[in-house]
Amino acid sequence: MGGYLYADGSASLAAFIVFTLILGWLGGWATGRAFASTWRSPLTLIPAVIALAAAVRFLHYAIAGDDLGSIYYYLVSLLVVTVGASYGFVAFRAGQMSRQYSWIFARSGSLRWRDAA
């Protein structure tokens, strides 16, 4: 799996797990929730997710000594951050819709809402 998701090296797997999977996903999740809480469009997440993925890659470079200019690993980080942001956004929006408009919508799982009728 090394080489596809993270660069080959002694600390690369640990750096991938800590920086990309944990910090990147949680940062994306928190960003998605923050954008949903202000009733913004999901499209406004795009610049924030791009910047957050760049910050994750910088952590890899600054702390783990990975290559900063690797487009491939940036795209891997971007994918993880985007999934986290999308999940946070949709989960928070489902709660918002069911709380704010409880006479119209009811929660239907963690990511959906349905008509209350």
Secondary structure, DSSP 8 states (H G I E B T S, - for coil): -TTTSS-SSSSHHHHIIIIIIIIIHHHHHHHHHHHHHTT--GGGHHHHHHHHHHHHHHHIIIII---TT-HHHHHHHHHHHHHHHHHHHHHHHHHHHHHHTTTTEEE-SSS-EEE--
